[in-house]
Amino acid sequence: MPRPIQCTIHTEALRQNLQRARQGAADARVWAVVKANAYGHGIEHAYEGLRGADGFALLDLSEAQRVRALGWRGPILLLEGVFEPRDLELCSRLGLWHTVHCDEQIDMLALHKTHEPHRVFLKMNSGMNRLGFTPERYRAAWTRLNALPQVDEISLMTHFSDADGPRGIAHQVARFAQATRDLPGERSLANSAATLRHAVDPAVRADWVRPGIAVYGSAPDFPEHSASDWGLQPAMSLEARIIAVQQLQPGDSVGYGSTFTAEQPMRIGIVACGYADGYPRLCPTGTPVLVDGQRSRTVGRVSMDMLAVDLGDLPQAGFGSTVTLWGRAAGGALLSIDEVAQAAGTVGYELMCAIATRVPVCRAD
Ligand SMILES: Cc1ncc(COP(=O)(O)O)c(C=O)c1O
């Protein structure tokens, strides 16, 4: 009997979320961003729900190989481009499009021997200061790329630092627009937050949008908006069962460090999920959970393999009850991953990506 913990990937939710991103982007094409093993969902588990995308964007060549192995013949974009010259051989072999963000990548391309010229996405650093050519250096990079026989089509891209927040994107959009004004080629700017919040502007949705977190059903700008505000469904549920019940008396404490002490008699359930499964240790007492679909809370510190939940208002719940740590419970009740992430002082992205390999994952419709 395996430990009673399960991660479920919801194919229909992925489909609907992708559709939602598409609606936000009007006639733009949609990259489904599946880096980091589809944000922890597993590329193979997520593929069925996301195959309606126009392309897959990711980082690792091994992930690109996995997408091709699933039968995907359409575009695949390497969001960080290549890391060393031999990566270009795989780009040629698998027909991968790749980002070019620095001179070293242009040097590698110039030395690459290929029969099929490559499609590249030239990245501008329009203010994020992570990857890309500054607006001042962008045109020279474009000219250099354009002169290479190894390059076929050059698309233009940038990435926003504040699409989810008050600073917004106008300053970056203006820099990008100014520096690319008379350059030919398709354009791609928007991540999830920009797609949901700003893509009414045709300059923002451009030719391609690149939603990641939204297709997995988490709000990029929580708590300003929730996933349901945006019409997004959780694509991942993490569930585990109660494997023991304790009856506490006033003054009894729970777990390592005795961080929770009962003030009155109460029942707690011990759940087969801990930080070694990917549940954040930083979640304090009071973090929301669903017990048999009813909302309750954690009590005490999360340990490696277990956590405790309050069964005070749930007399029917006990040994074997299902606890939804995030996602969708059997009866349809929802617990947003964003709420749990907020309790841990982080974002839904981190929780999804942290599901441990020991947790069995299955796919549902
Ligand atoms: C270049 C690029 N585009 C798109 C995305 C997708 O972002 P999000 O998951 O916020 O939609 C990312 C993710 O970090 C990225 O690095």
The ligand as an SDF file (V2000), in Angstrom:
LIG
                    3D

 16 16  0  0  0  0  0  0  0  0999 V2000
   10.4190   34.7280  -20.9840 C   0  0  0  0  0  0  0  0  0  0  0  0
    9.2050   34.2340  -20.2690 C   0  0  0  0  0  0  0  0  0  0  0  0
    8.0150   34.2900  -20.8810 N   0  0  0  0  0  0  0  0  0  0  0  0
    6.8800   33.8790  -20.2650 C   0  0  0  0  0  0  0  0  0  0  0  0
    6.9010   33.3780  -18.9900 C   0  0  0  0  0  0  0  0  0  0  0  0
    5.6090   32.9580  -18.3340 C   0  0  0  0  0  0  0  0  0  0  0  0
    5.3550   33.7350  -17.2150 O   0  0  0  0  0  0  0  0  0  0  0  0
    4.0360   33.5260  -16.3450 P   0  0  0  0  0  0  0  0  0  0  0  0
    4.1160   32.1570  -15.7620 O   0  0  0  0  0  0  0  0  0  0  0  0
    4.0950   34.5790  -15.3130 O   0  0  0  0  0  0  0  0  0  0  0  0
    2.8970   33.6500  -17.2900 O   0  0  0  0  0  0  0  0  0  0  0  0
    8.1240   33.3040  -18.3210 C   0  0  0  0  0  0  0  0  0  0  0  0
    8.1620   32.8130  -16.9460 C   0  0  0  0  0  0  0  0  0  0  0  0
    8.8900   33.2040  -16.1050 O   0  0  0  0  0  0  0  0  0  0  0  0
    9.3100   33.7350  -18.9830 C   0  0  0  0  0  0  0  0  0  0  0  0
   10.4950   33.6790  -18.3730 O   0  0  0  0  0  0  0  0  0  0  0  0
  1  2  1  0
  2  3  1  0
  2 15  2  0
  3  4  2  0
  4  5  1  0
  5  6  1  0
  5 12  2  0
  6  7  1  0
  7  8  1  0
  8  9  2  0
  8 10  1  0
  8 11  1  0
 12 13  1  0
 12 15  1  0
 13 14  2  0
 15 16  1  0
M  END
$$$$
